Structure formats: C-alpha cells, structure tokens
Amino acid sequence: MLASRWAALACAVLLAVLCAAWELWLAPTGRGSLAVKALPLLFALPGLWRMRLYTYRWLSLAVWLYLAEGLVRATSEAGPSATLAWLEALLAVALFVACAAHVRLRLAAGRRRAAREGAA
C-alpha cells in the first residue's frame, strides 16, 4: 500500500511540474495561462500525502483529462510539444494505475479487517 502511495505522489508531482514547465518555459502557448491546469494536481498533494481515500478516488477520475489532453496534443502538434504531450499521457496513465492500485488495496484491507473483527 505504501508503494502505491509513493508512486501516486511522485506521478502527481512530476505531472504538475511538467504541466507548469511546459506552458511557462518549455513550449509555451500564448501567455502561459494554460499552466493553470497544474493546480488540481497541486490541490491533490496534501490528500495523497495523508492517504485520504477520497483524494485517490477523485484524482483517478480527473487524471483522464490530462491523458486526453496529452493524446490530443501529441497527435496534433509537432516538435517538443509532441514529446511533452506523450510524456504527459504516460504520467497520467501511471498516476491512474497508482491511484487505482491504492484504492483497491485499501478497500481489500478494510474488508479483511472487517472479516477478522466479525469472526472474533
């Protein structure tokens, strides 16, 4: 369970840094206002750190927006933006897997604990 927590934290931090750096320095589009897309990931970090199940659940749903953006931009842009978009898509999938694994492990542990307490 701790491995999935650390994986989710690492992926969320990396994805937030990538989103901000991409829009502000690496391959900016416009005036950098798209960097605001990193905010939901930053808001999720305290919940991931405190292992709040609710955060893992909503983040596993929200991360699909990052995957969709990454795939659309990877296939429609060229140069460094396409590479960054593929990296965003890869990090989004990794974050989803980590969040889903964490939720699954936590729920299974809760069921085992309830079964032990019910048998005692």
N, CA, C and O of each residue as an XYZ file, in Angstrom:
480
protein
N       0.831     -1.188      0.000
C       0.000      0.000      0.000
C       0.878      1.256      0.000
O       0.529      2.251     -0.634
N       1.993      1.217      0.693
C       2.878      2.378      0.713
C       3.525      2.624     -0.641
O       3.781      3.770     -1.012
N       3.792      1.551     -1.379
C       4.393      1.721     -2.705
C       3.445      2.460     -3.640
O       3.873      3.319     -4.410
N       2.163      2.130     -3.576
C       1.203      2.823     -4.438
C       1.045      4.278     -4.008
O       0.822      5.153     -4.844
N       1.159      4.534     -2.717
C       1.086      5.919     -2.228
C       2.239      6.741     -2.774
O       2.036      7.837     -3.297
N       3.457      6.209     -2.651
C       4.625      6.934     -3.131
C       4.617      7.084     -4.638
O       5.038      8.113     -5.167
N       4.140      6.060     -5.335
C       4.050      6.154     -6.798
C       3.055      7.232     -7.202
O       3.324      8.011     -8.116
N       1.906      7.287     -6.530
C       0.910      8.310     -6.842
C       1.444      9.703     -6.537
O       1.259     10.627     -7.328
N       2.098      9.855     -5.409
C       2.686     11.156     -5.056
C       3.721     11.587     -6.090
O       3.711     12.729     -6.549
N       4.607     10.676     -6.452
C       5.661     11.004     -7.412
C       5.066     11.373     -8.769
O       5.480     12.356     -9.383
N       4.109     10.597     -9.229
C       3.493     10.875    -10.533
C       2.739     12.194    -10.515
O       2.790     12.944    -11.490
N       2.045     12.490     -9.433
C       1.299     13.746     -9.343
C       2.253     14.939     -9.336
O       1.998     15.938    -10.008
N       3.330     14.843     -8.594
C       4.311     15.935     -8.558
C       4.948     16.119     -9.932
O       5.047     17.239    -10.433
N       5.380     15.009    -10.538
C       6.002     15.094    -11.861
C       5.041     15.649    -12.905
O       5.434     16.455    -13.748
N       3.793     15.223    -12.850
C       2.808     15.708    -13.811
C       2.527     17.192    -13.599
O       2.385     17.931    -14.573
N       2.444     17.639    -12.360
C       2.223     19.064    -12.077
C       3.406     19.893    -12.555
O       3.218     20.946    -13.164
N       4.611     19.434    -12.287
C       5.809     20.152    -12.730
C       5.867     20.189    -14.250
O       6.182     21.224    -14.838
N       5.566     19.068    -14.882
C       5.569     19.020    -16.347
C       4.551     19.992    -16.925
O       4.867     20.741    -17.850
N       3.339     19.988    -16.394
C       2.294     20.877    -16.905
C       2.696     22.343    -16.767
O       2.530     23.122    -17.706
N       3.216     22.717    -15.621
C       3.615     24.105    -15.399
C       4.818     24.478    -16.268
O       4.820     25.528    -16.911
N       5.827     23.629    -16.287
C       7.033     23.933    -17.066
C       6.726     23.976    -18.563
O       7.255     24.827    -19.279
N       5.895     23.087    -19.029
C       5.540     23.033    -20.440
C       4.905     24.342    -20.878
O       5.294     24.916    -21.895
N       3.939     24.809    -20.122
C       3.191     26.004    -20.524
C       3.922     27.310    -20.223
O       3.622     28.339    -20.828
N       4.873     27.280    -19.297
C       5.561     28.515    -18.933
C       6.925     28.672    -19.602
O       7.311     29.786    -19.954
N       7.672     27.555    -19.783
C       9.036     27.691    -20.277
C       9.365     26.804    -21.470
O       9.963     27.278    -22.436
N       8.991     25.534    -21.427
C       9.482     24.583    -22.425
C       8.886     24.796    -23.817
O       9.625     24.839    -24.801
N       7.575     24.927    -23.912
C       6.907     25.136    -25.195
C       5.614     25.903    -24.952
O       4.523     25.366    -25.147
N       5.735     27.158    -24.527
C       4.530     27.904    -24.143
C       3.583     28.157    -25.313
O       4.012     28.368    -26.447
N       2.301     28.131    -25.012
C       1.278     28.505    -25.977
C       0.570     29.733    -25.420
O      -0.027     29.672    -24.346
N       0.632     30.811    -26.122
C       0.008     32.037    -25.629
C       0.829     32.667    -24.522
O       2.058     32.703    -24.585
N       0.137     33.163    -23.506
C       0.812     33.852    -22.402
C       1.038     32.948    -21.200
O       1.328     33.444    -20.111
N       0.917     31.666    -21.361
C       1.163     30.744    -20.254
C      -0.020     30.509    -19.355
O       0.129     29.932    -18.278
N      -1.195     30.943    -19.771
C      -2.369     30.774    -18.916
C      -2.797     29.315    -18.794
O      -3.534     28.967    -17.872
N      -2.350     28.460    -19.706
C      -2.688     27.038    -19.610
C      -1.942     26.343    -18.466
O      -2.245     25.196    -18.139
N      -0.975     27.027    -17.859
C      -0.258     26.444    -16.725
C      -1.186     26.234    -15.540
O      -0.843     25.516    -14.601
N      -2.350     26.852    -15.577
C      -3.335     26.698    -14.506
C      -3.827     25.243    -14.410
O      -4.414     24.845    -13.404
N      -3.583     24.468    -15.455
C      -4.018     23.071    -15.425
C      -3.257     22.248    -14.386
O      -3.674     21.136    -14.062
N      -2.166     22.766    -13.867
C      -1.409     22.061    -12.830
C      -2.041     22.218    -11.447
O      -1.710     21.457    -10.537
N      -2.926     23.170    -11.270
C      -3.498     23.436     -9.946
C      -4.256     22.259     -9.336
O      -4.048     21.968     -8.158
N      -5.130     21.565    -10.079
C      -5.809     20.423     -9.445
C      -4.837     19.381     -8.899
O      -5.100     18.758     -7.870
N      -3.726     19.196     -9.585
C      -2.733     18.240     -9.104
C      -2.090     18.735     -7.809
O      -1.825     17.951     -6.898
N      -1.843     20.036     -7.737
C      -1.267     20.595     -6.511
C      -2.256     20.509     -5.351
O      -1.857     20.262     -4.212
N      -3.543     20.711     -5.635
C      -4.563     20.589     -4.594
C      -4.681     19.145     -4.089
O      -5.083     18.917     -2.949
N      -4.335     18.186     -4.925
C      -4.429     16.779     -4.535
C      -3.270     16.326     -3.652
O      -3.399     15.338     -2.930
N      -2.153     17.023     -3.696
C      -0.959     16.554     -2.987
C      -1.155     16.360     -1.482
O      -0.716     15.338     -0.955
N      -1.796     17.297     -0.759
C      -1.980     17.044      0.682
C      -2.821     15.799      0.959
O      -2.530     15.058      1.897
N      -3.849     15.561      0.165
C      -4.675     14.369      0.352
C      -3.924     13.088      0.043
O      -4.112     12.072      0.712
N      -3.068     13.137     -0.978
C      -2.250     11.964     -1.296
C      -1.260     11.705     -0.165
O      -1.032     10.559      0.224
N      -0.681     12.771      0.353
C       0.297     12.637      1.443
C      -0.356     12.037      2.685
O       0.239     11.200      3.363
N      -1.593     12.473      2.981
C      -2.288     11.985      4.177
C      -3.055     10.689      3.927
O      -3.762     10.200      4.808
N      -2.914     10.142      2.732
C      -3.547      8.875      2.329
C      -5.072      8.932      2.464
O      -5.686      7.981      2.947
N      -5.670     10.019      2.049
C      -7.126     10.147      2.082
C      -7.712      9.430      0.874
O      -7.419      9.775     -0.271
N      -8.527      8.447      1.138
C      -9.084      7.617      0.076
C      -9.880      8.447     -0.924
O      -9.840      8.183     -2.125
N     -10.599      9.444     -0.433
C     -11.399     10.295     -1.306
C     -10.521     10.984     -2.360
O     -10.918     11.102     -3.519
N      -9.347     11.429     -1.960
C      -8.438     12.095     -2.902
C      -7.985     11.129     -3.988
O      -7.952     11.484     -5.166
N      -7.641      9.922     -3.598
C      -7.210      8.931     -4.584
C      -8.337      8.630     -5.566
O      -8.093      8.427     -6.755
N      -9.558      8.602     -5.070
C     -10.694      8.299     -5.935
C     -10.950      9.413     -6.939
O     -11.076      9.142     -8.133
N     -11.030     10.677     -6.478
C     -11.342     11.734     -7.433
C     -10.179     11.993     -8.373
O     -10.388     12.363     -9.528
N      -8.961     11.805     -7.895
C      -7.814     12.015     -8.770
C      -7.738     10.948     -9.860
O      -7.316     11.225    -10.982
N      -8.152      9.724     -9.521
C      -8.138      8.671    -10.539
C      -9.140      8.960    -11.654
O      -8.990      8.449    -12.764
N     -10.151      9.768    -11.376
C     -11.096     10.194    -12.415
C     -10.592     11.438    -13.143
O     -10.700     11.521    -14.367
N     -10.048     12.397    -12.415
C      -9.596     13.654    -13.017
C      -8.394     13.465    -13.929
O      -8.196     14.234    -14.870
N      -7.595     12.450    -13.656
C      -6.369     12.255    -14.421
C      -6.664     11.937    -15.891
O      -5.795     12.112    -16.745
N      -7.868     11.475    -16.189
C      -8.217     11.177    -17.586
C      -8.246     12.438    -18.438
O      -8.047     12.363    -19.650
N      -8.490     13.598    -17.828
C      -8.429     14.858    -18.574
C      -6.997     15.142    -19.040
O      -6.787     15.642    -20.146
N      -6.028     14.826    -18.202
C      -4.627     15.015    -18.577
C      -4.229     14.025    -19.674
O      -3.476     14.369    -20.585
N      -4.733     12.810    -19.583
C      -4.448     11.827    -20.624
C      -5.050     12.282    -21.954
O      -4.392     12.207    -22.992
N      -6.288     12.749    -21.926
C      -6.941     13.203    -23.154
C      -6.175     14.375    -23.764
O      -5.933     14.405    -24.971
N      -5.796     15.338    -22.927
C      -5.043     16.470    -23.465
C      -3.706     16.011    -24.041
O      -3.299     16.458    -25.113
N      -3.035     15.129    -23.336
C      -1.751     14.633    -23.822
C      -1.872     13.923    -25.152
O      -1.056     14.134    -26.050
N      -2.883     13.086    -25.286
C      -3.045     12.357    -26.543
C      -3.440     13.277    -27.693
O      -2.943     13.126    -28.809
N      -4.326     14.224    -27.425
C      -4.740     15.160    -28.478
C      -3.552     16.002    -28.931
O      -3.314     16.158    -30.129
N      -2.815     16.538    -27.977
C      -1.684     17.394    -28.341
C      -0.520     16.595    -28.933
O       0.234     17.120    -29.753
N      -0.368     15.343    -28.528
C       0.706     14.522    -29.093
C       0.458     14.226    -30.566
O       1.401     14.108    -31.348
N      -0.801     14.106    -30.940
C      -1.123     13.776    -32.333
C      -1.384     15.004    -33.192
O      -1.464     14.891    -34.415
N      -1.517     16.174    -32.577
C      -1.826     17.361    -33.369
C      -0.693     18.387    -33.400
O      -0.717     19.290    -34.236
N       0.277     18.275    -32.533
C       1.386     19.223    -32.510
C       2.667     18.529    -32.924
O       2.742     17.302    -32.983
N       3.669     19.337    -33.208
C       4.956     18.798    -33.639
C       6.062     19.355    -32.740
O       5.842     20.272    -31.949
N       7.232     18.787    -32.881
C       8.392     19.281    -32.146
C       8.362     18.910    -30.685
O       7.871     17.845    -30.311
N       8.895     19.805    -29.850
C       8.983     19.495    -28.419
C       7.612     19.348    -27.758
O       7.478     18.619    -26.775
N       6.603     20.028    -28.282
C       5.264     19.907    -27.696
C       4.723     18.489    -27.815
O       4.058     18.000    -26.901
N       5.000     17.831    -28.919
C       4.533     16.449    -29.089
C       5.220     15.524    -28.091
O       4.578     14.643    -27.518
N       6.502     15.716    -27.883
C       7.233     14.895    -26.914
C       6.706     15.127    -25.507
O       6.496     14.181    -24.749
N       6.495     16.389    -25.164
C       5.959     16.705    -23.844
C       4.557     16.138    -23.669
O       4.190     15.708    -22.576
N       3.779     16.136    -24.739
C       2.423     15.595    -24.667
C       2.447     14.093    -24.432
O       1.648     13.577    -23.651
N       3.353     13.385    -25.097
C       3.458     11.939    -24.861
C       3.894     11.666    -23.421
O       3.428     10.713    -22.796
N       4.780     12.499    -22.905
C       5.211     12.349    -21.517
C       4.051     12.612    -20.558
O       3.907     11.923    -19.548
N       3.226     13.609    -20.875
C       2.046     13.887    -20.051
C       1.091     12.695    -20.060
O       0.556     12.319    -19.017
N       0.878     12.107    -21.223
C      -0.013     10.948    -21.320
C       0.545      9.769    -20.522
O      -0.205      9.078    -19.832
N       1.835      9.542    -20.612
C       2.466      8.447    -19.875
C       2.347      8.655    -18.367
O       2.024      7.720    -17.635
N       2.605      9.869    -17.903
C       2.484     10.162    -16.472
C       1.037     10.052    -16.003
O       0.781      9.614    -14.881
N       0.097     10.443    -16.847
C      -1.314     10.343    -16.475
C      -1.727      8.882    -16.298
O      -2.445      8.548    -15.355
N      -1.281      8.024    -17.192
C      -1.603      6.592    -17.064
C      -0.946      6.020    -15.809
O      -1.570      5.254    -15.075
N       0.296      6.387    -15.565
C       0.991      5.893    -14.365
C       0.296      6.381    -13.090
O       0.183      5.632    -12.119
N      -0.166      7.624    -13.093
C      -0.878      8.154    -11.926
C      -2.198      7.423    -11.729
O      -2.567      7.115    -10.596
N      -2.911      7.142    -12.808
C      -4.153      6.391    -12.678
C      -3.900      5.004    -12.099
O      -4.616      4.573    -11.195
N      -2.906      4.314    -12.599
C      -2.594      2.961    -12.118
C      -2.241      2.996    -10.638
O      -2.690      2.144     -9.872
N      -1.435      3.981    -10.230
C      -1.044      4.084     -8.822
C      -2.255      4.380     -7.939
O      -2.404      3.780     -6.875
N      -3.119      5.300     -8.370
C      -4.315      5.626     -7.576
C      -5.273      4.442     -7.508
O      -5.806      4.131     -6.443
N      -5.487      3.793     -8.629
C      -6.397      2.646     -8.657
C      -5.862      1.508     -7.787
O      -6.625      0.865     -7.066
N      -4.569      1.263     -7.851
C      -3.973      0.214     -7.017
C      -4.110      0.563     -5.542
O      -4.405     -0.309     -4.724
N      -3.901      1.815     -5.199
C      -4.010      2.222     -3.801
C      -5.442      2.048     -3.292
O      -5.654      1.512     -2.204
N      -6.412      2.493     -4.066
C      -7.817      2.348     -3.658
C      -8.163      0.872     -3.505
O      -8.798      0.477     -2.528
N      -7.753      0.075     -4.454
C      -8.062     -1.366     -4.410
C      -7.434     -2.027     -3.180
O      -8.081     -2.823     -2.500
N      -6.179     -1.694     -2.900
C      -5.504     -2.285     -1.739
C      -6.137     -1.832     -0.432
O      -6.297     -2.631      0.491
N      -6.501     -0.547     -0.348
C      -7.124     -0.035      0.881
C      -8.481     -0.684      1.121
O      -8.799     -1.047      2.254
N      -9.274     -0.832      0.087
C     -10.592     -1.452      0.251
C     -10.468     -2.933      0.623
O     -11.235     -3.435      1.444
N      -9.511     -3.621      0.022
C      -9.293     -5.032      0.356
C      -8.836     -5.170      1.807
O      -9.269     -6.084      2.509
N      -7.965     -4.269      2.258
C      -7.510     -4.314      3.651
C      -8.672     -4.048      4.604
O      -8.760     -4.667      5.664
N      -9.551     -3.143      4.238
C     -10.722     -2.866      5.066
C     -11.660     -4.063      5.153
O     -12.211     -4.357      6.214
N     -11.837     -4.749      4.028
C     -12.689     -5.955      4.043
C     -12.074     -7.051      4.908
O     -12.785     -7.735      5.645
N     -10.752     -7.220      4.820
C     -10.090     -8.236      5.650
C     -10.213     -7.898      7.129
O     -10.455     -8.777      7.957
N     -10.045     -6.622      7.456
C     -10.164     -6.188      8.847
C     -11.579     -6.404      9.358
O     -11.770     -6.862     10.485
N     -12.573     -6.077      8.539
C     -13.969     -6.278      8.945
C     -14.272     -7.756      9.135
O     -15.011     -8.120     10.050
N     -13.714     -8.609      8.290
C     -13.947    -10.045      8.409
C     -13.307    -10.586      9.688
O     -13.888    -11.444     10.353
N     -12.115    -10.092     10.038
C     -11.438    -10.525     11.258
C     -12.236    -10.091     12.497
O     -12.389    -10.856     13.449
N     -12.737     -8.859     12.467
C     -13.496     -8.358     13.598
C     -14.843     -9.045     13.721
O     -15.350     -9.239     14.826
N     -15.417     -9.410     12.596
C     -16.696    -10.132     12.621
C     -16.547    -11.559     13.100
O     -17.469    -12.114     13.698
N     -15.402    -12.156     12.846
C     -15.157    -13.531     13.269
C     -14.768    -13.599     14.742
O     -14.920    -14.643     15.377
N     -14.277    -12.515     15.278
C     -13.805    -12.528     16.676
C     -14.913    -12.351     17.680
O     -14.660    -12.343     18.884
